[in-house]
């Protein structure tokens, strides 16, 4: 019996090495990106619901971007605080700000995709750049860095949206999970199989939106204006990535495990609507992670082929550590490298917890 478990362990290690070397290595060992300013007309789109304090701080950072031809489309999604009033003041202050006021619609009440659709239709430029109301760009070259990757063929750009560094251990867990997610969608995009992006930093040509009839195919799913759209519209020919640090965005992370857990539950629920292959490859990666640790424990407990088991354990960890280290460096998250083994274990059991919890209850979405 133990010999079959050992063979299964070898297969699991092989799968893990395939992911880290064959897929994630495509991003980890890629060359740095240079940015060259283009004169592409851009509409920066921000949808906000009850984000009064955040938009006060972050909209001026968008308005001050060093880019020759852009507008900012501010969408107030029926906020109950002073968000609309703040937007109206910015509209008076900046000539390139366009304001879209969304009233609650009985058919689409509380649906962010409805609000975004109105904003996209109101935009006047051919290229769209999205970020969230609680996000801010790292530099005045954010628009330049993101749009520099547009070509005649590449009309969907996947960017990186990180979280601010804080001193808590939870912050390291959140940032590492964000890095791992980015490594996955960047790497699969480079492999010619893009499957998601994040609304904190995403760009595409407006034609791509209308080519798939916008969000209509998944309008009933409250979340997914970013990853479900990319899952539907992106392909090898039209999608690329942008990872120059000048083009990153950041936002404040959750400050309690419970809040972050709820956020991740929503993300996992949305992933259930991905294409079959994308769900399969994600499930295979996370299940192989779990089986890797379980099988190590079983085999070492019985001291079965323990030298070979330790050798495979060391090989997998060394390669994964190197790949994640290079990737973290590209995303300006170098401090996370030393925490890889501990944080990985926490994320695995968090995924199990989310899976079990989502079976018995539905997560709360955009209100």
N, C-alpha and C positions, 0 to 999 in steps of 0.2 A: 504493500500500500504506500509506504513512504517513498519508494522509488518513483511511483507515478506522481506523487506530490512534488518530488524534486524535478521531474520532467516538466510539470506544469509551471514550476517556479522559473525554469530556464526560458520557457515560452513567454512568461510575463516580463522577465528582464529584457528579452529580445524586443518585445513590444515597446517597453519604456525607452530603450535605446533608439528604436526607430523614431519615436516622437522627438526625443531630445536632439539626436544627431541629424536624422533625415528631414525633419520638419522644422523644429525650433532653431536649429543651426542656420537655417536660411536667413533668419533675421539676426541672430546673435553674431554671425561672422560676416555680415554684409558691410559694404563700405559706407563711410559717412556720407550724408547728402549735402550737396551745395545748394544754395538758394539764389535764384536770379529773378529779379522783379519782372513780372509781366504786366501788360496793360489790360488784363482781362477785367471787364466790369463785374463787380461782385456785390451781392446783397448779403450782408451779415444778418442772420435771423435769430432773434432771441424771444422765446416764449416764456412769459412769467405769470405765475398765479400766487398772489400773496407773498411777493418777494421784495417788499418795500425797502428794507435795509440793504439787501444785496445789490439791487439795481442802482441805488444811490452811489455805492462805491465803485461798481464795475462798469457801468455804461460809459462813463467818461474815458475809461481805459480803452474801450472799443472806438470811441469817437476820435481819439488821438492817434490812431494807427497811421503809420507812415506808408500810405498807399495812394496812388493817384486817382483811382476811380472806384469809389465804393459808397454804398448807402447802408444805413442800419434800419432794419425793419423790427420795430418793437411791438410785440403782440401781448396785449393785456387780456388774459383769459378769465374774464369776469371775476377779477379779484375783489375781495371784501375788505382789504386794507387800503392803504394809500398808494398802491403801485401805479394805478392809472394816473393819479395826480402827479406823481414823480415823472412818469413818462411824458406827460403833457408839458412839463417844465423843460425837459430835455428837448422836446420837439421845437420849442421856442428858441432854445439856446443854440442848437446845431441845425444847420440848413440841410444836412444829408440824412436826417432822421425822419423816418416815416412811421406813423403810429396806426396800429390796427386794433380796434376795440371789439372784443368778442362778447356777445351776449349769450347767455345760456340758451341752448337749443334743446328742445324736448327730446329729439331723437338722438342727439349726441351730447347730452348733459355731462359735463365733467370730462370730456374726452379731449385730451391734448392734441390728438391727431386732427380733429376738426379745427381747432384753433390754428395749428401749424399750416393746415391746408389754406385757410384764409390768408395767412401771412405770406405764403409762397405765391399765391395768386396775385397778391397786392404788390409783390416785389417787381422792380423795374429792370433788374439786371439779369443777364443770361446765366450767371454762375452763382450758386448759393453756398454760403458758409455758415454752419450752425454751431452754436454753443448754448449752454444753459444759463439761466439767470443768476445762478450762484457760482459761476465760473469766471475766471479772468485770464487773459493771455499773459505769457511770461515776458513778452517784449512788444515794442511797437512794430516789430516785423512779423507778427503772427500771420496777418493776411498774406503777406509776401511769401512766407515760408510754406503755407498751405497751398496757395494757388500756383506756386512755382512747379508743382508736380503735375499740373494739368497739361495735357497735350491734346492733339486732335482726337486721339483714340482713348486716352485715359481721362474719363469724365467722372469718376467717383474716387475721392481721396479719403483714406482712412487716417485719422490723426490720433494723437495720444492726449488723453485727459487724465492728469494725475491728481494726487491729493497732497495738501500741505504737510510738511514734516512736523511732527510733535514728539514729545519725549516719552509718551506712553508706549507700552508694549502693544496695546490694541492698535495703535497707529501703524506700527510695523506690520502687523498682520493685514490690515486694510491695504496698505501700500503694496505689500508683496502680492496680495491677491490681484490688485489692479495691474501690476507688472506682468504677472502670469497670464492674465486675460489678454493684455496687449500683445505679449509674445505670441500667444496662440493666434489671434486674428491677423496680426502682421505676417506671421510665418505662413499661414495657410493662404493669405493673399499673394505672397511671393511665390508660393507653390502653384498658383493659378486656380485656387479654390477658395476665394473669399467667402466668408459666411456671416460676418457681423462687423459693426463699427459702433462707436459711442457718440451719442448726441452732444457730449461735452466738447467734441472736436471732430467735425465731419463736414465734408464739402462734396457737392456734386453739381453737375450741369442741370439746369431746370428741365431740360428735355427728358432726362432720366426719370424724373418724377412723373411726368405725364405719359411716358412710354409704358409705365406699369399701372396707369390710372391711380397714381398717388398711393394712399394708404387703404384703398377700398377693399383689397383682398383680405386685410387683417384689421379692418376698422373696429370689429367687435372685440378685439383684444386691447385692453386699456393701455398697456405699455407696448413698446416695440416700434415707436416712430423712427428709431435709429437702427437697431439691429435687425428687426423684421424687414424693414425697407431694404437694407443692404442685402439680407439673405435672399430677397426676391429679385432685386435689380442688378446685383453685382455679378460679374463673371471675369474670366481670365483676361479678356480683351479690353474691358472698360475700367478696370480697377487697379489702383496702386496705393502705396502708403507714403506718409510724410512723417519723418521722425527726426528732423533737425530740431534741436532744443529751442530754437527761436520760435518754433511753431507749436509749442506745448501750451496747454491750458491747465489751470489748477483750480481746485475748490476745497472747501473745508471738509474734513472727514467727519464721520459720526464719532460721538464721544462716549458711547456706551455699546457694549456688545449686543444688547437687545435691539437697538436702533439699526445697527449694521446688519444684524441677522434678518430683520424685516426687509431691508433693502435687497439683500441677496436672495431672499425668497421670491421677490418679484422678478428678479433677473432669471432665476432658474425656471419659473413658471413660463416666462416668455420664450425661453429656449425650447420648450416643448412644441413650439410652432415652427421650428426650423425645418428645412428640408431633411429627408431621411438620412442622407449621407452625413450631414453636419451633426445631427443628433447622434448618429452611430459613432463618429470619430471622437466626439466629446465624451460619450459614455465609455468608450473603450479606454480613453486616456485616464479618466478618473477611476474607473473600476480596476484598471491595471495598477494604478497607484495603491489602492486599498489592498488588493491581493498581494502585491509585493511585500508590504509590511506584515500582513497576516502569515504569509508563507515563511518569511524569515523567522518569525516567532515559533511557528510549528516545527520547522526543520531544526532550528538550533535547540529547541527544547528537548528533542530526541537525539541531539548530537549526530544527526544523519548527514553524512558528507559535509561536515561542518567547515572544512577547509575550502571546499568548492563554493559553499554557500557564502562564506565571508568574502571570498574573492569576487563573486558576482555582486554581492552587496557593495563592496568597495568600488568596483567598476562602474556600477550604475550611479552611485553617489558622486564619484569624481566627475563623470561626464555631465551629469545633471547640474552639478555645482558650477562647472566651467561655463556651460551654456547659459545658465541663469545669471552668472556673474557678468559675462560679456553683455547680455541683454540689459541687465540692470544698469550697467555703465552707460549704455546708449540712451537710456531713459532718465539719466541723472538720479539714479536711486542706488548708488554704489554701497551705501551703508547697510543695505538689506542683505548683502551677500553672506555675511557671517551668521545670519539668522535663518538661513535656508532650511536646515534639517528640522529645527523646532517648528517653524512657521508652517512648513509643509504638512507636518503631522496634524496641526491644529486645523488647517484648511480641509484636510481629508475628513476628519470627524465632523467638521461643520457642514460639509456637503452631505454626509449621511444624515445628520440632524435635520437639515433642510428638506431632504427627500422624504423622510418620515413625517415631518410636520406638515408638508404640503399635501400629503395623502388625506389628512384629516381636516384641514381647514384651508381657505383661500386667502392669499395675501392681499393687503389693501393697496390700491393703485392711486394714481393722480386723481385728486378730488376737485 
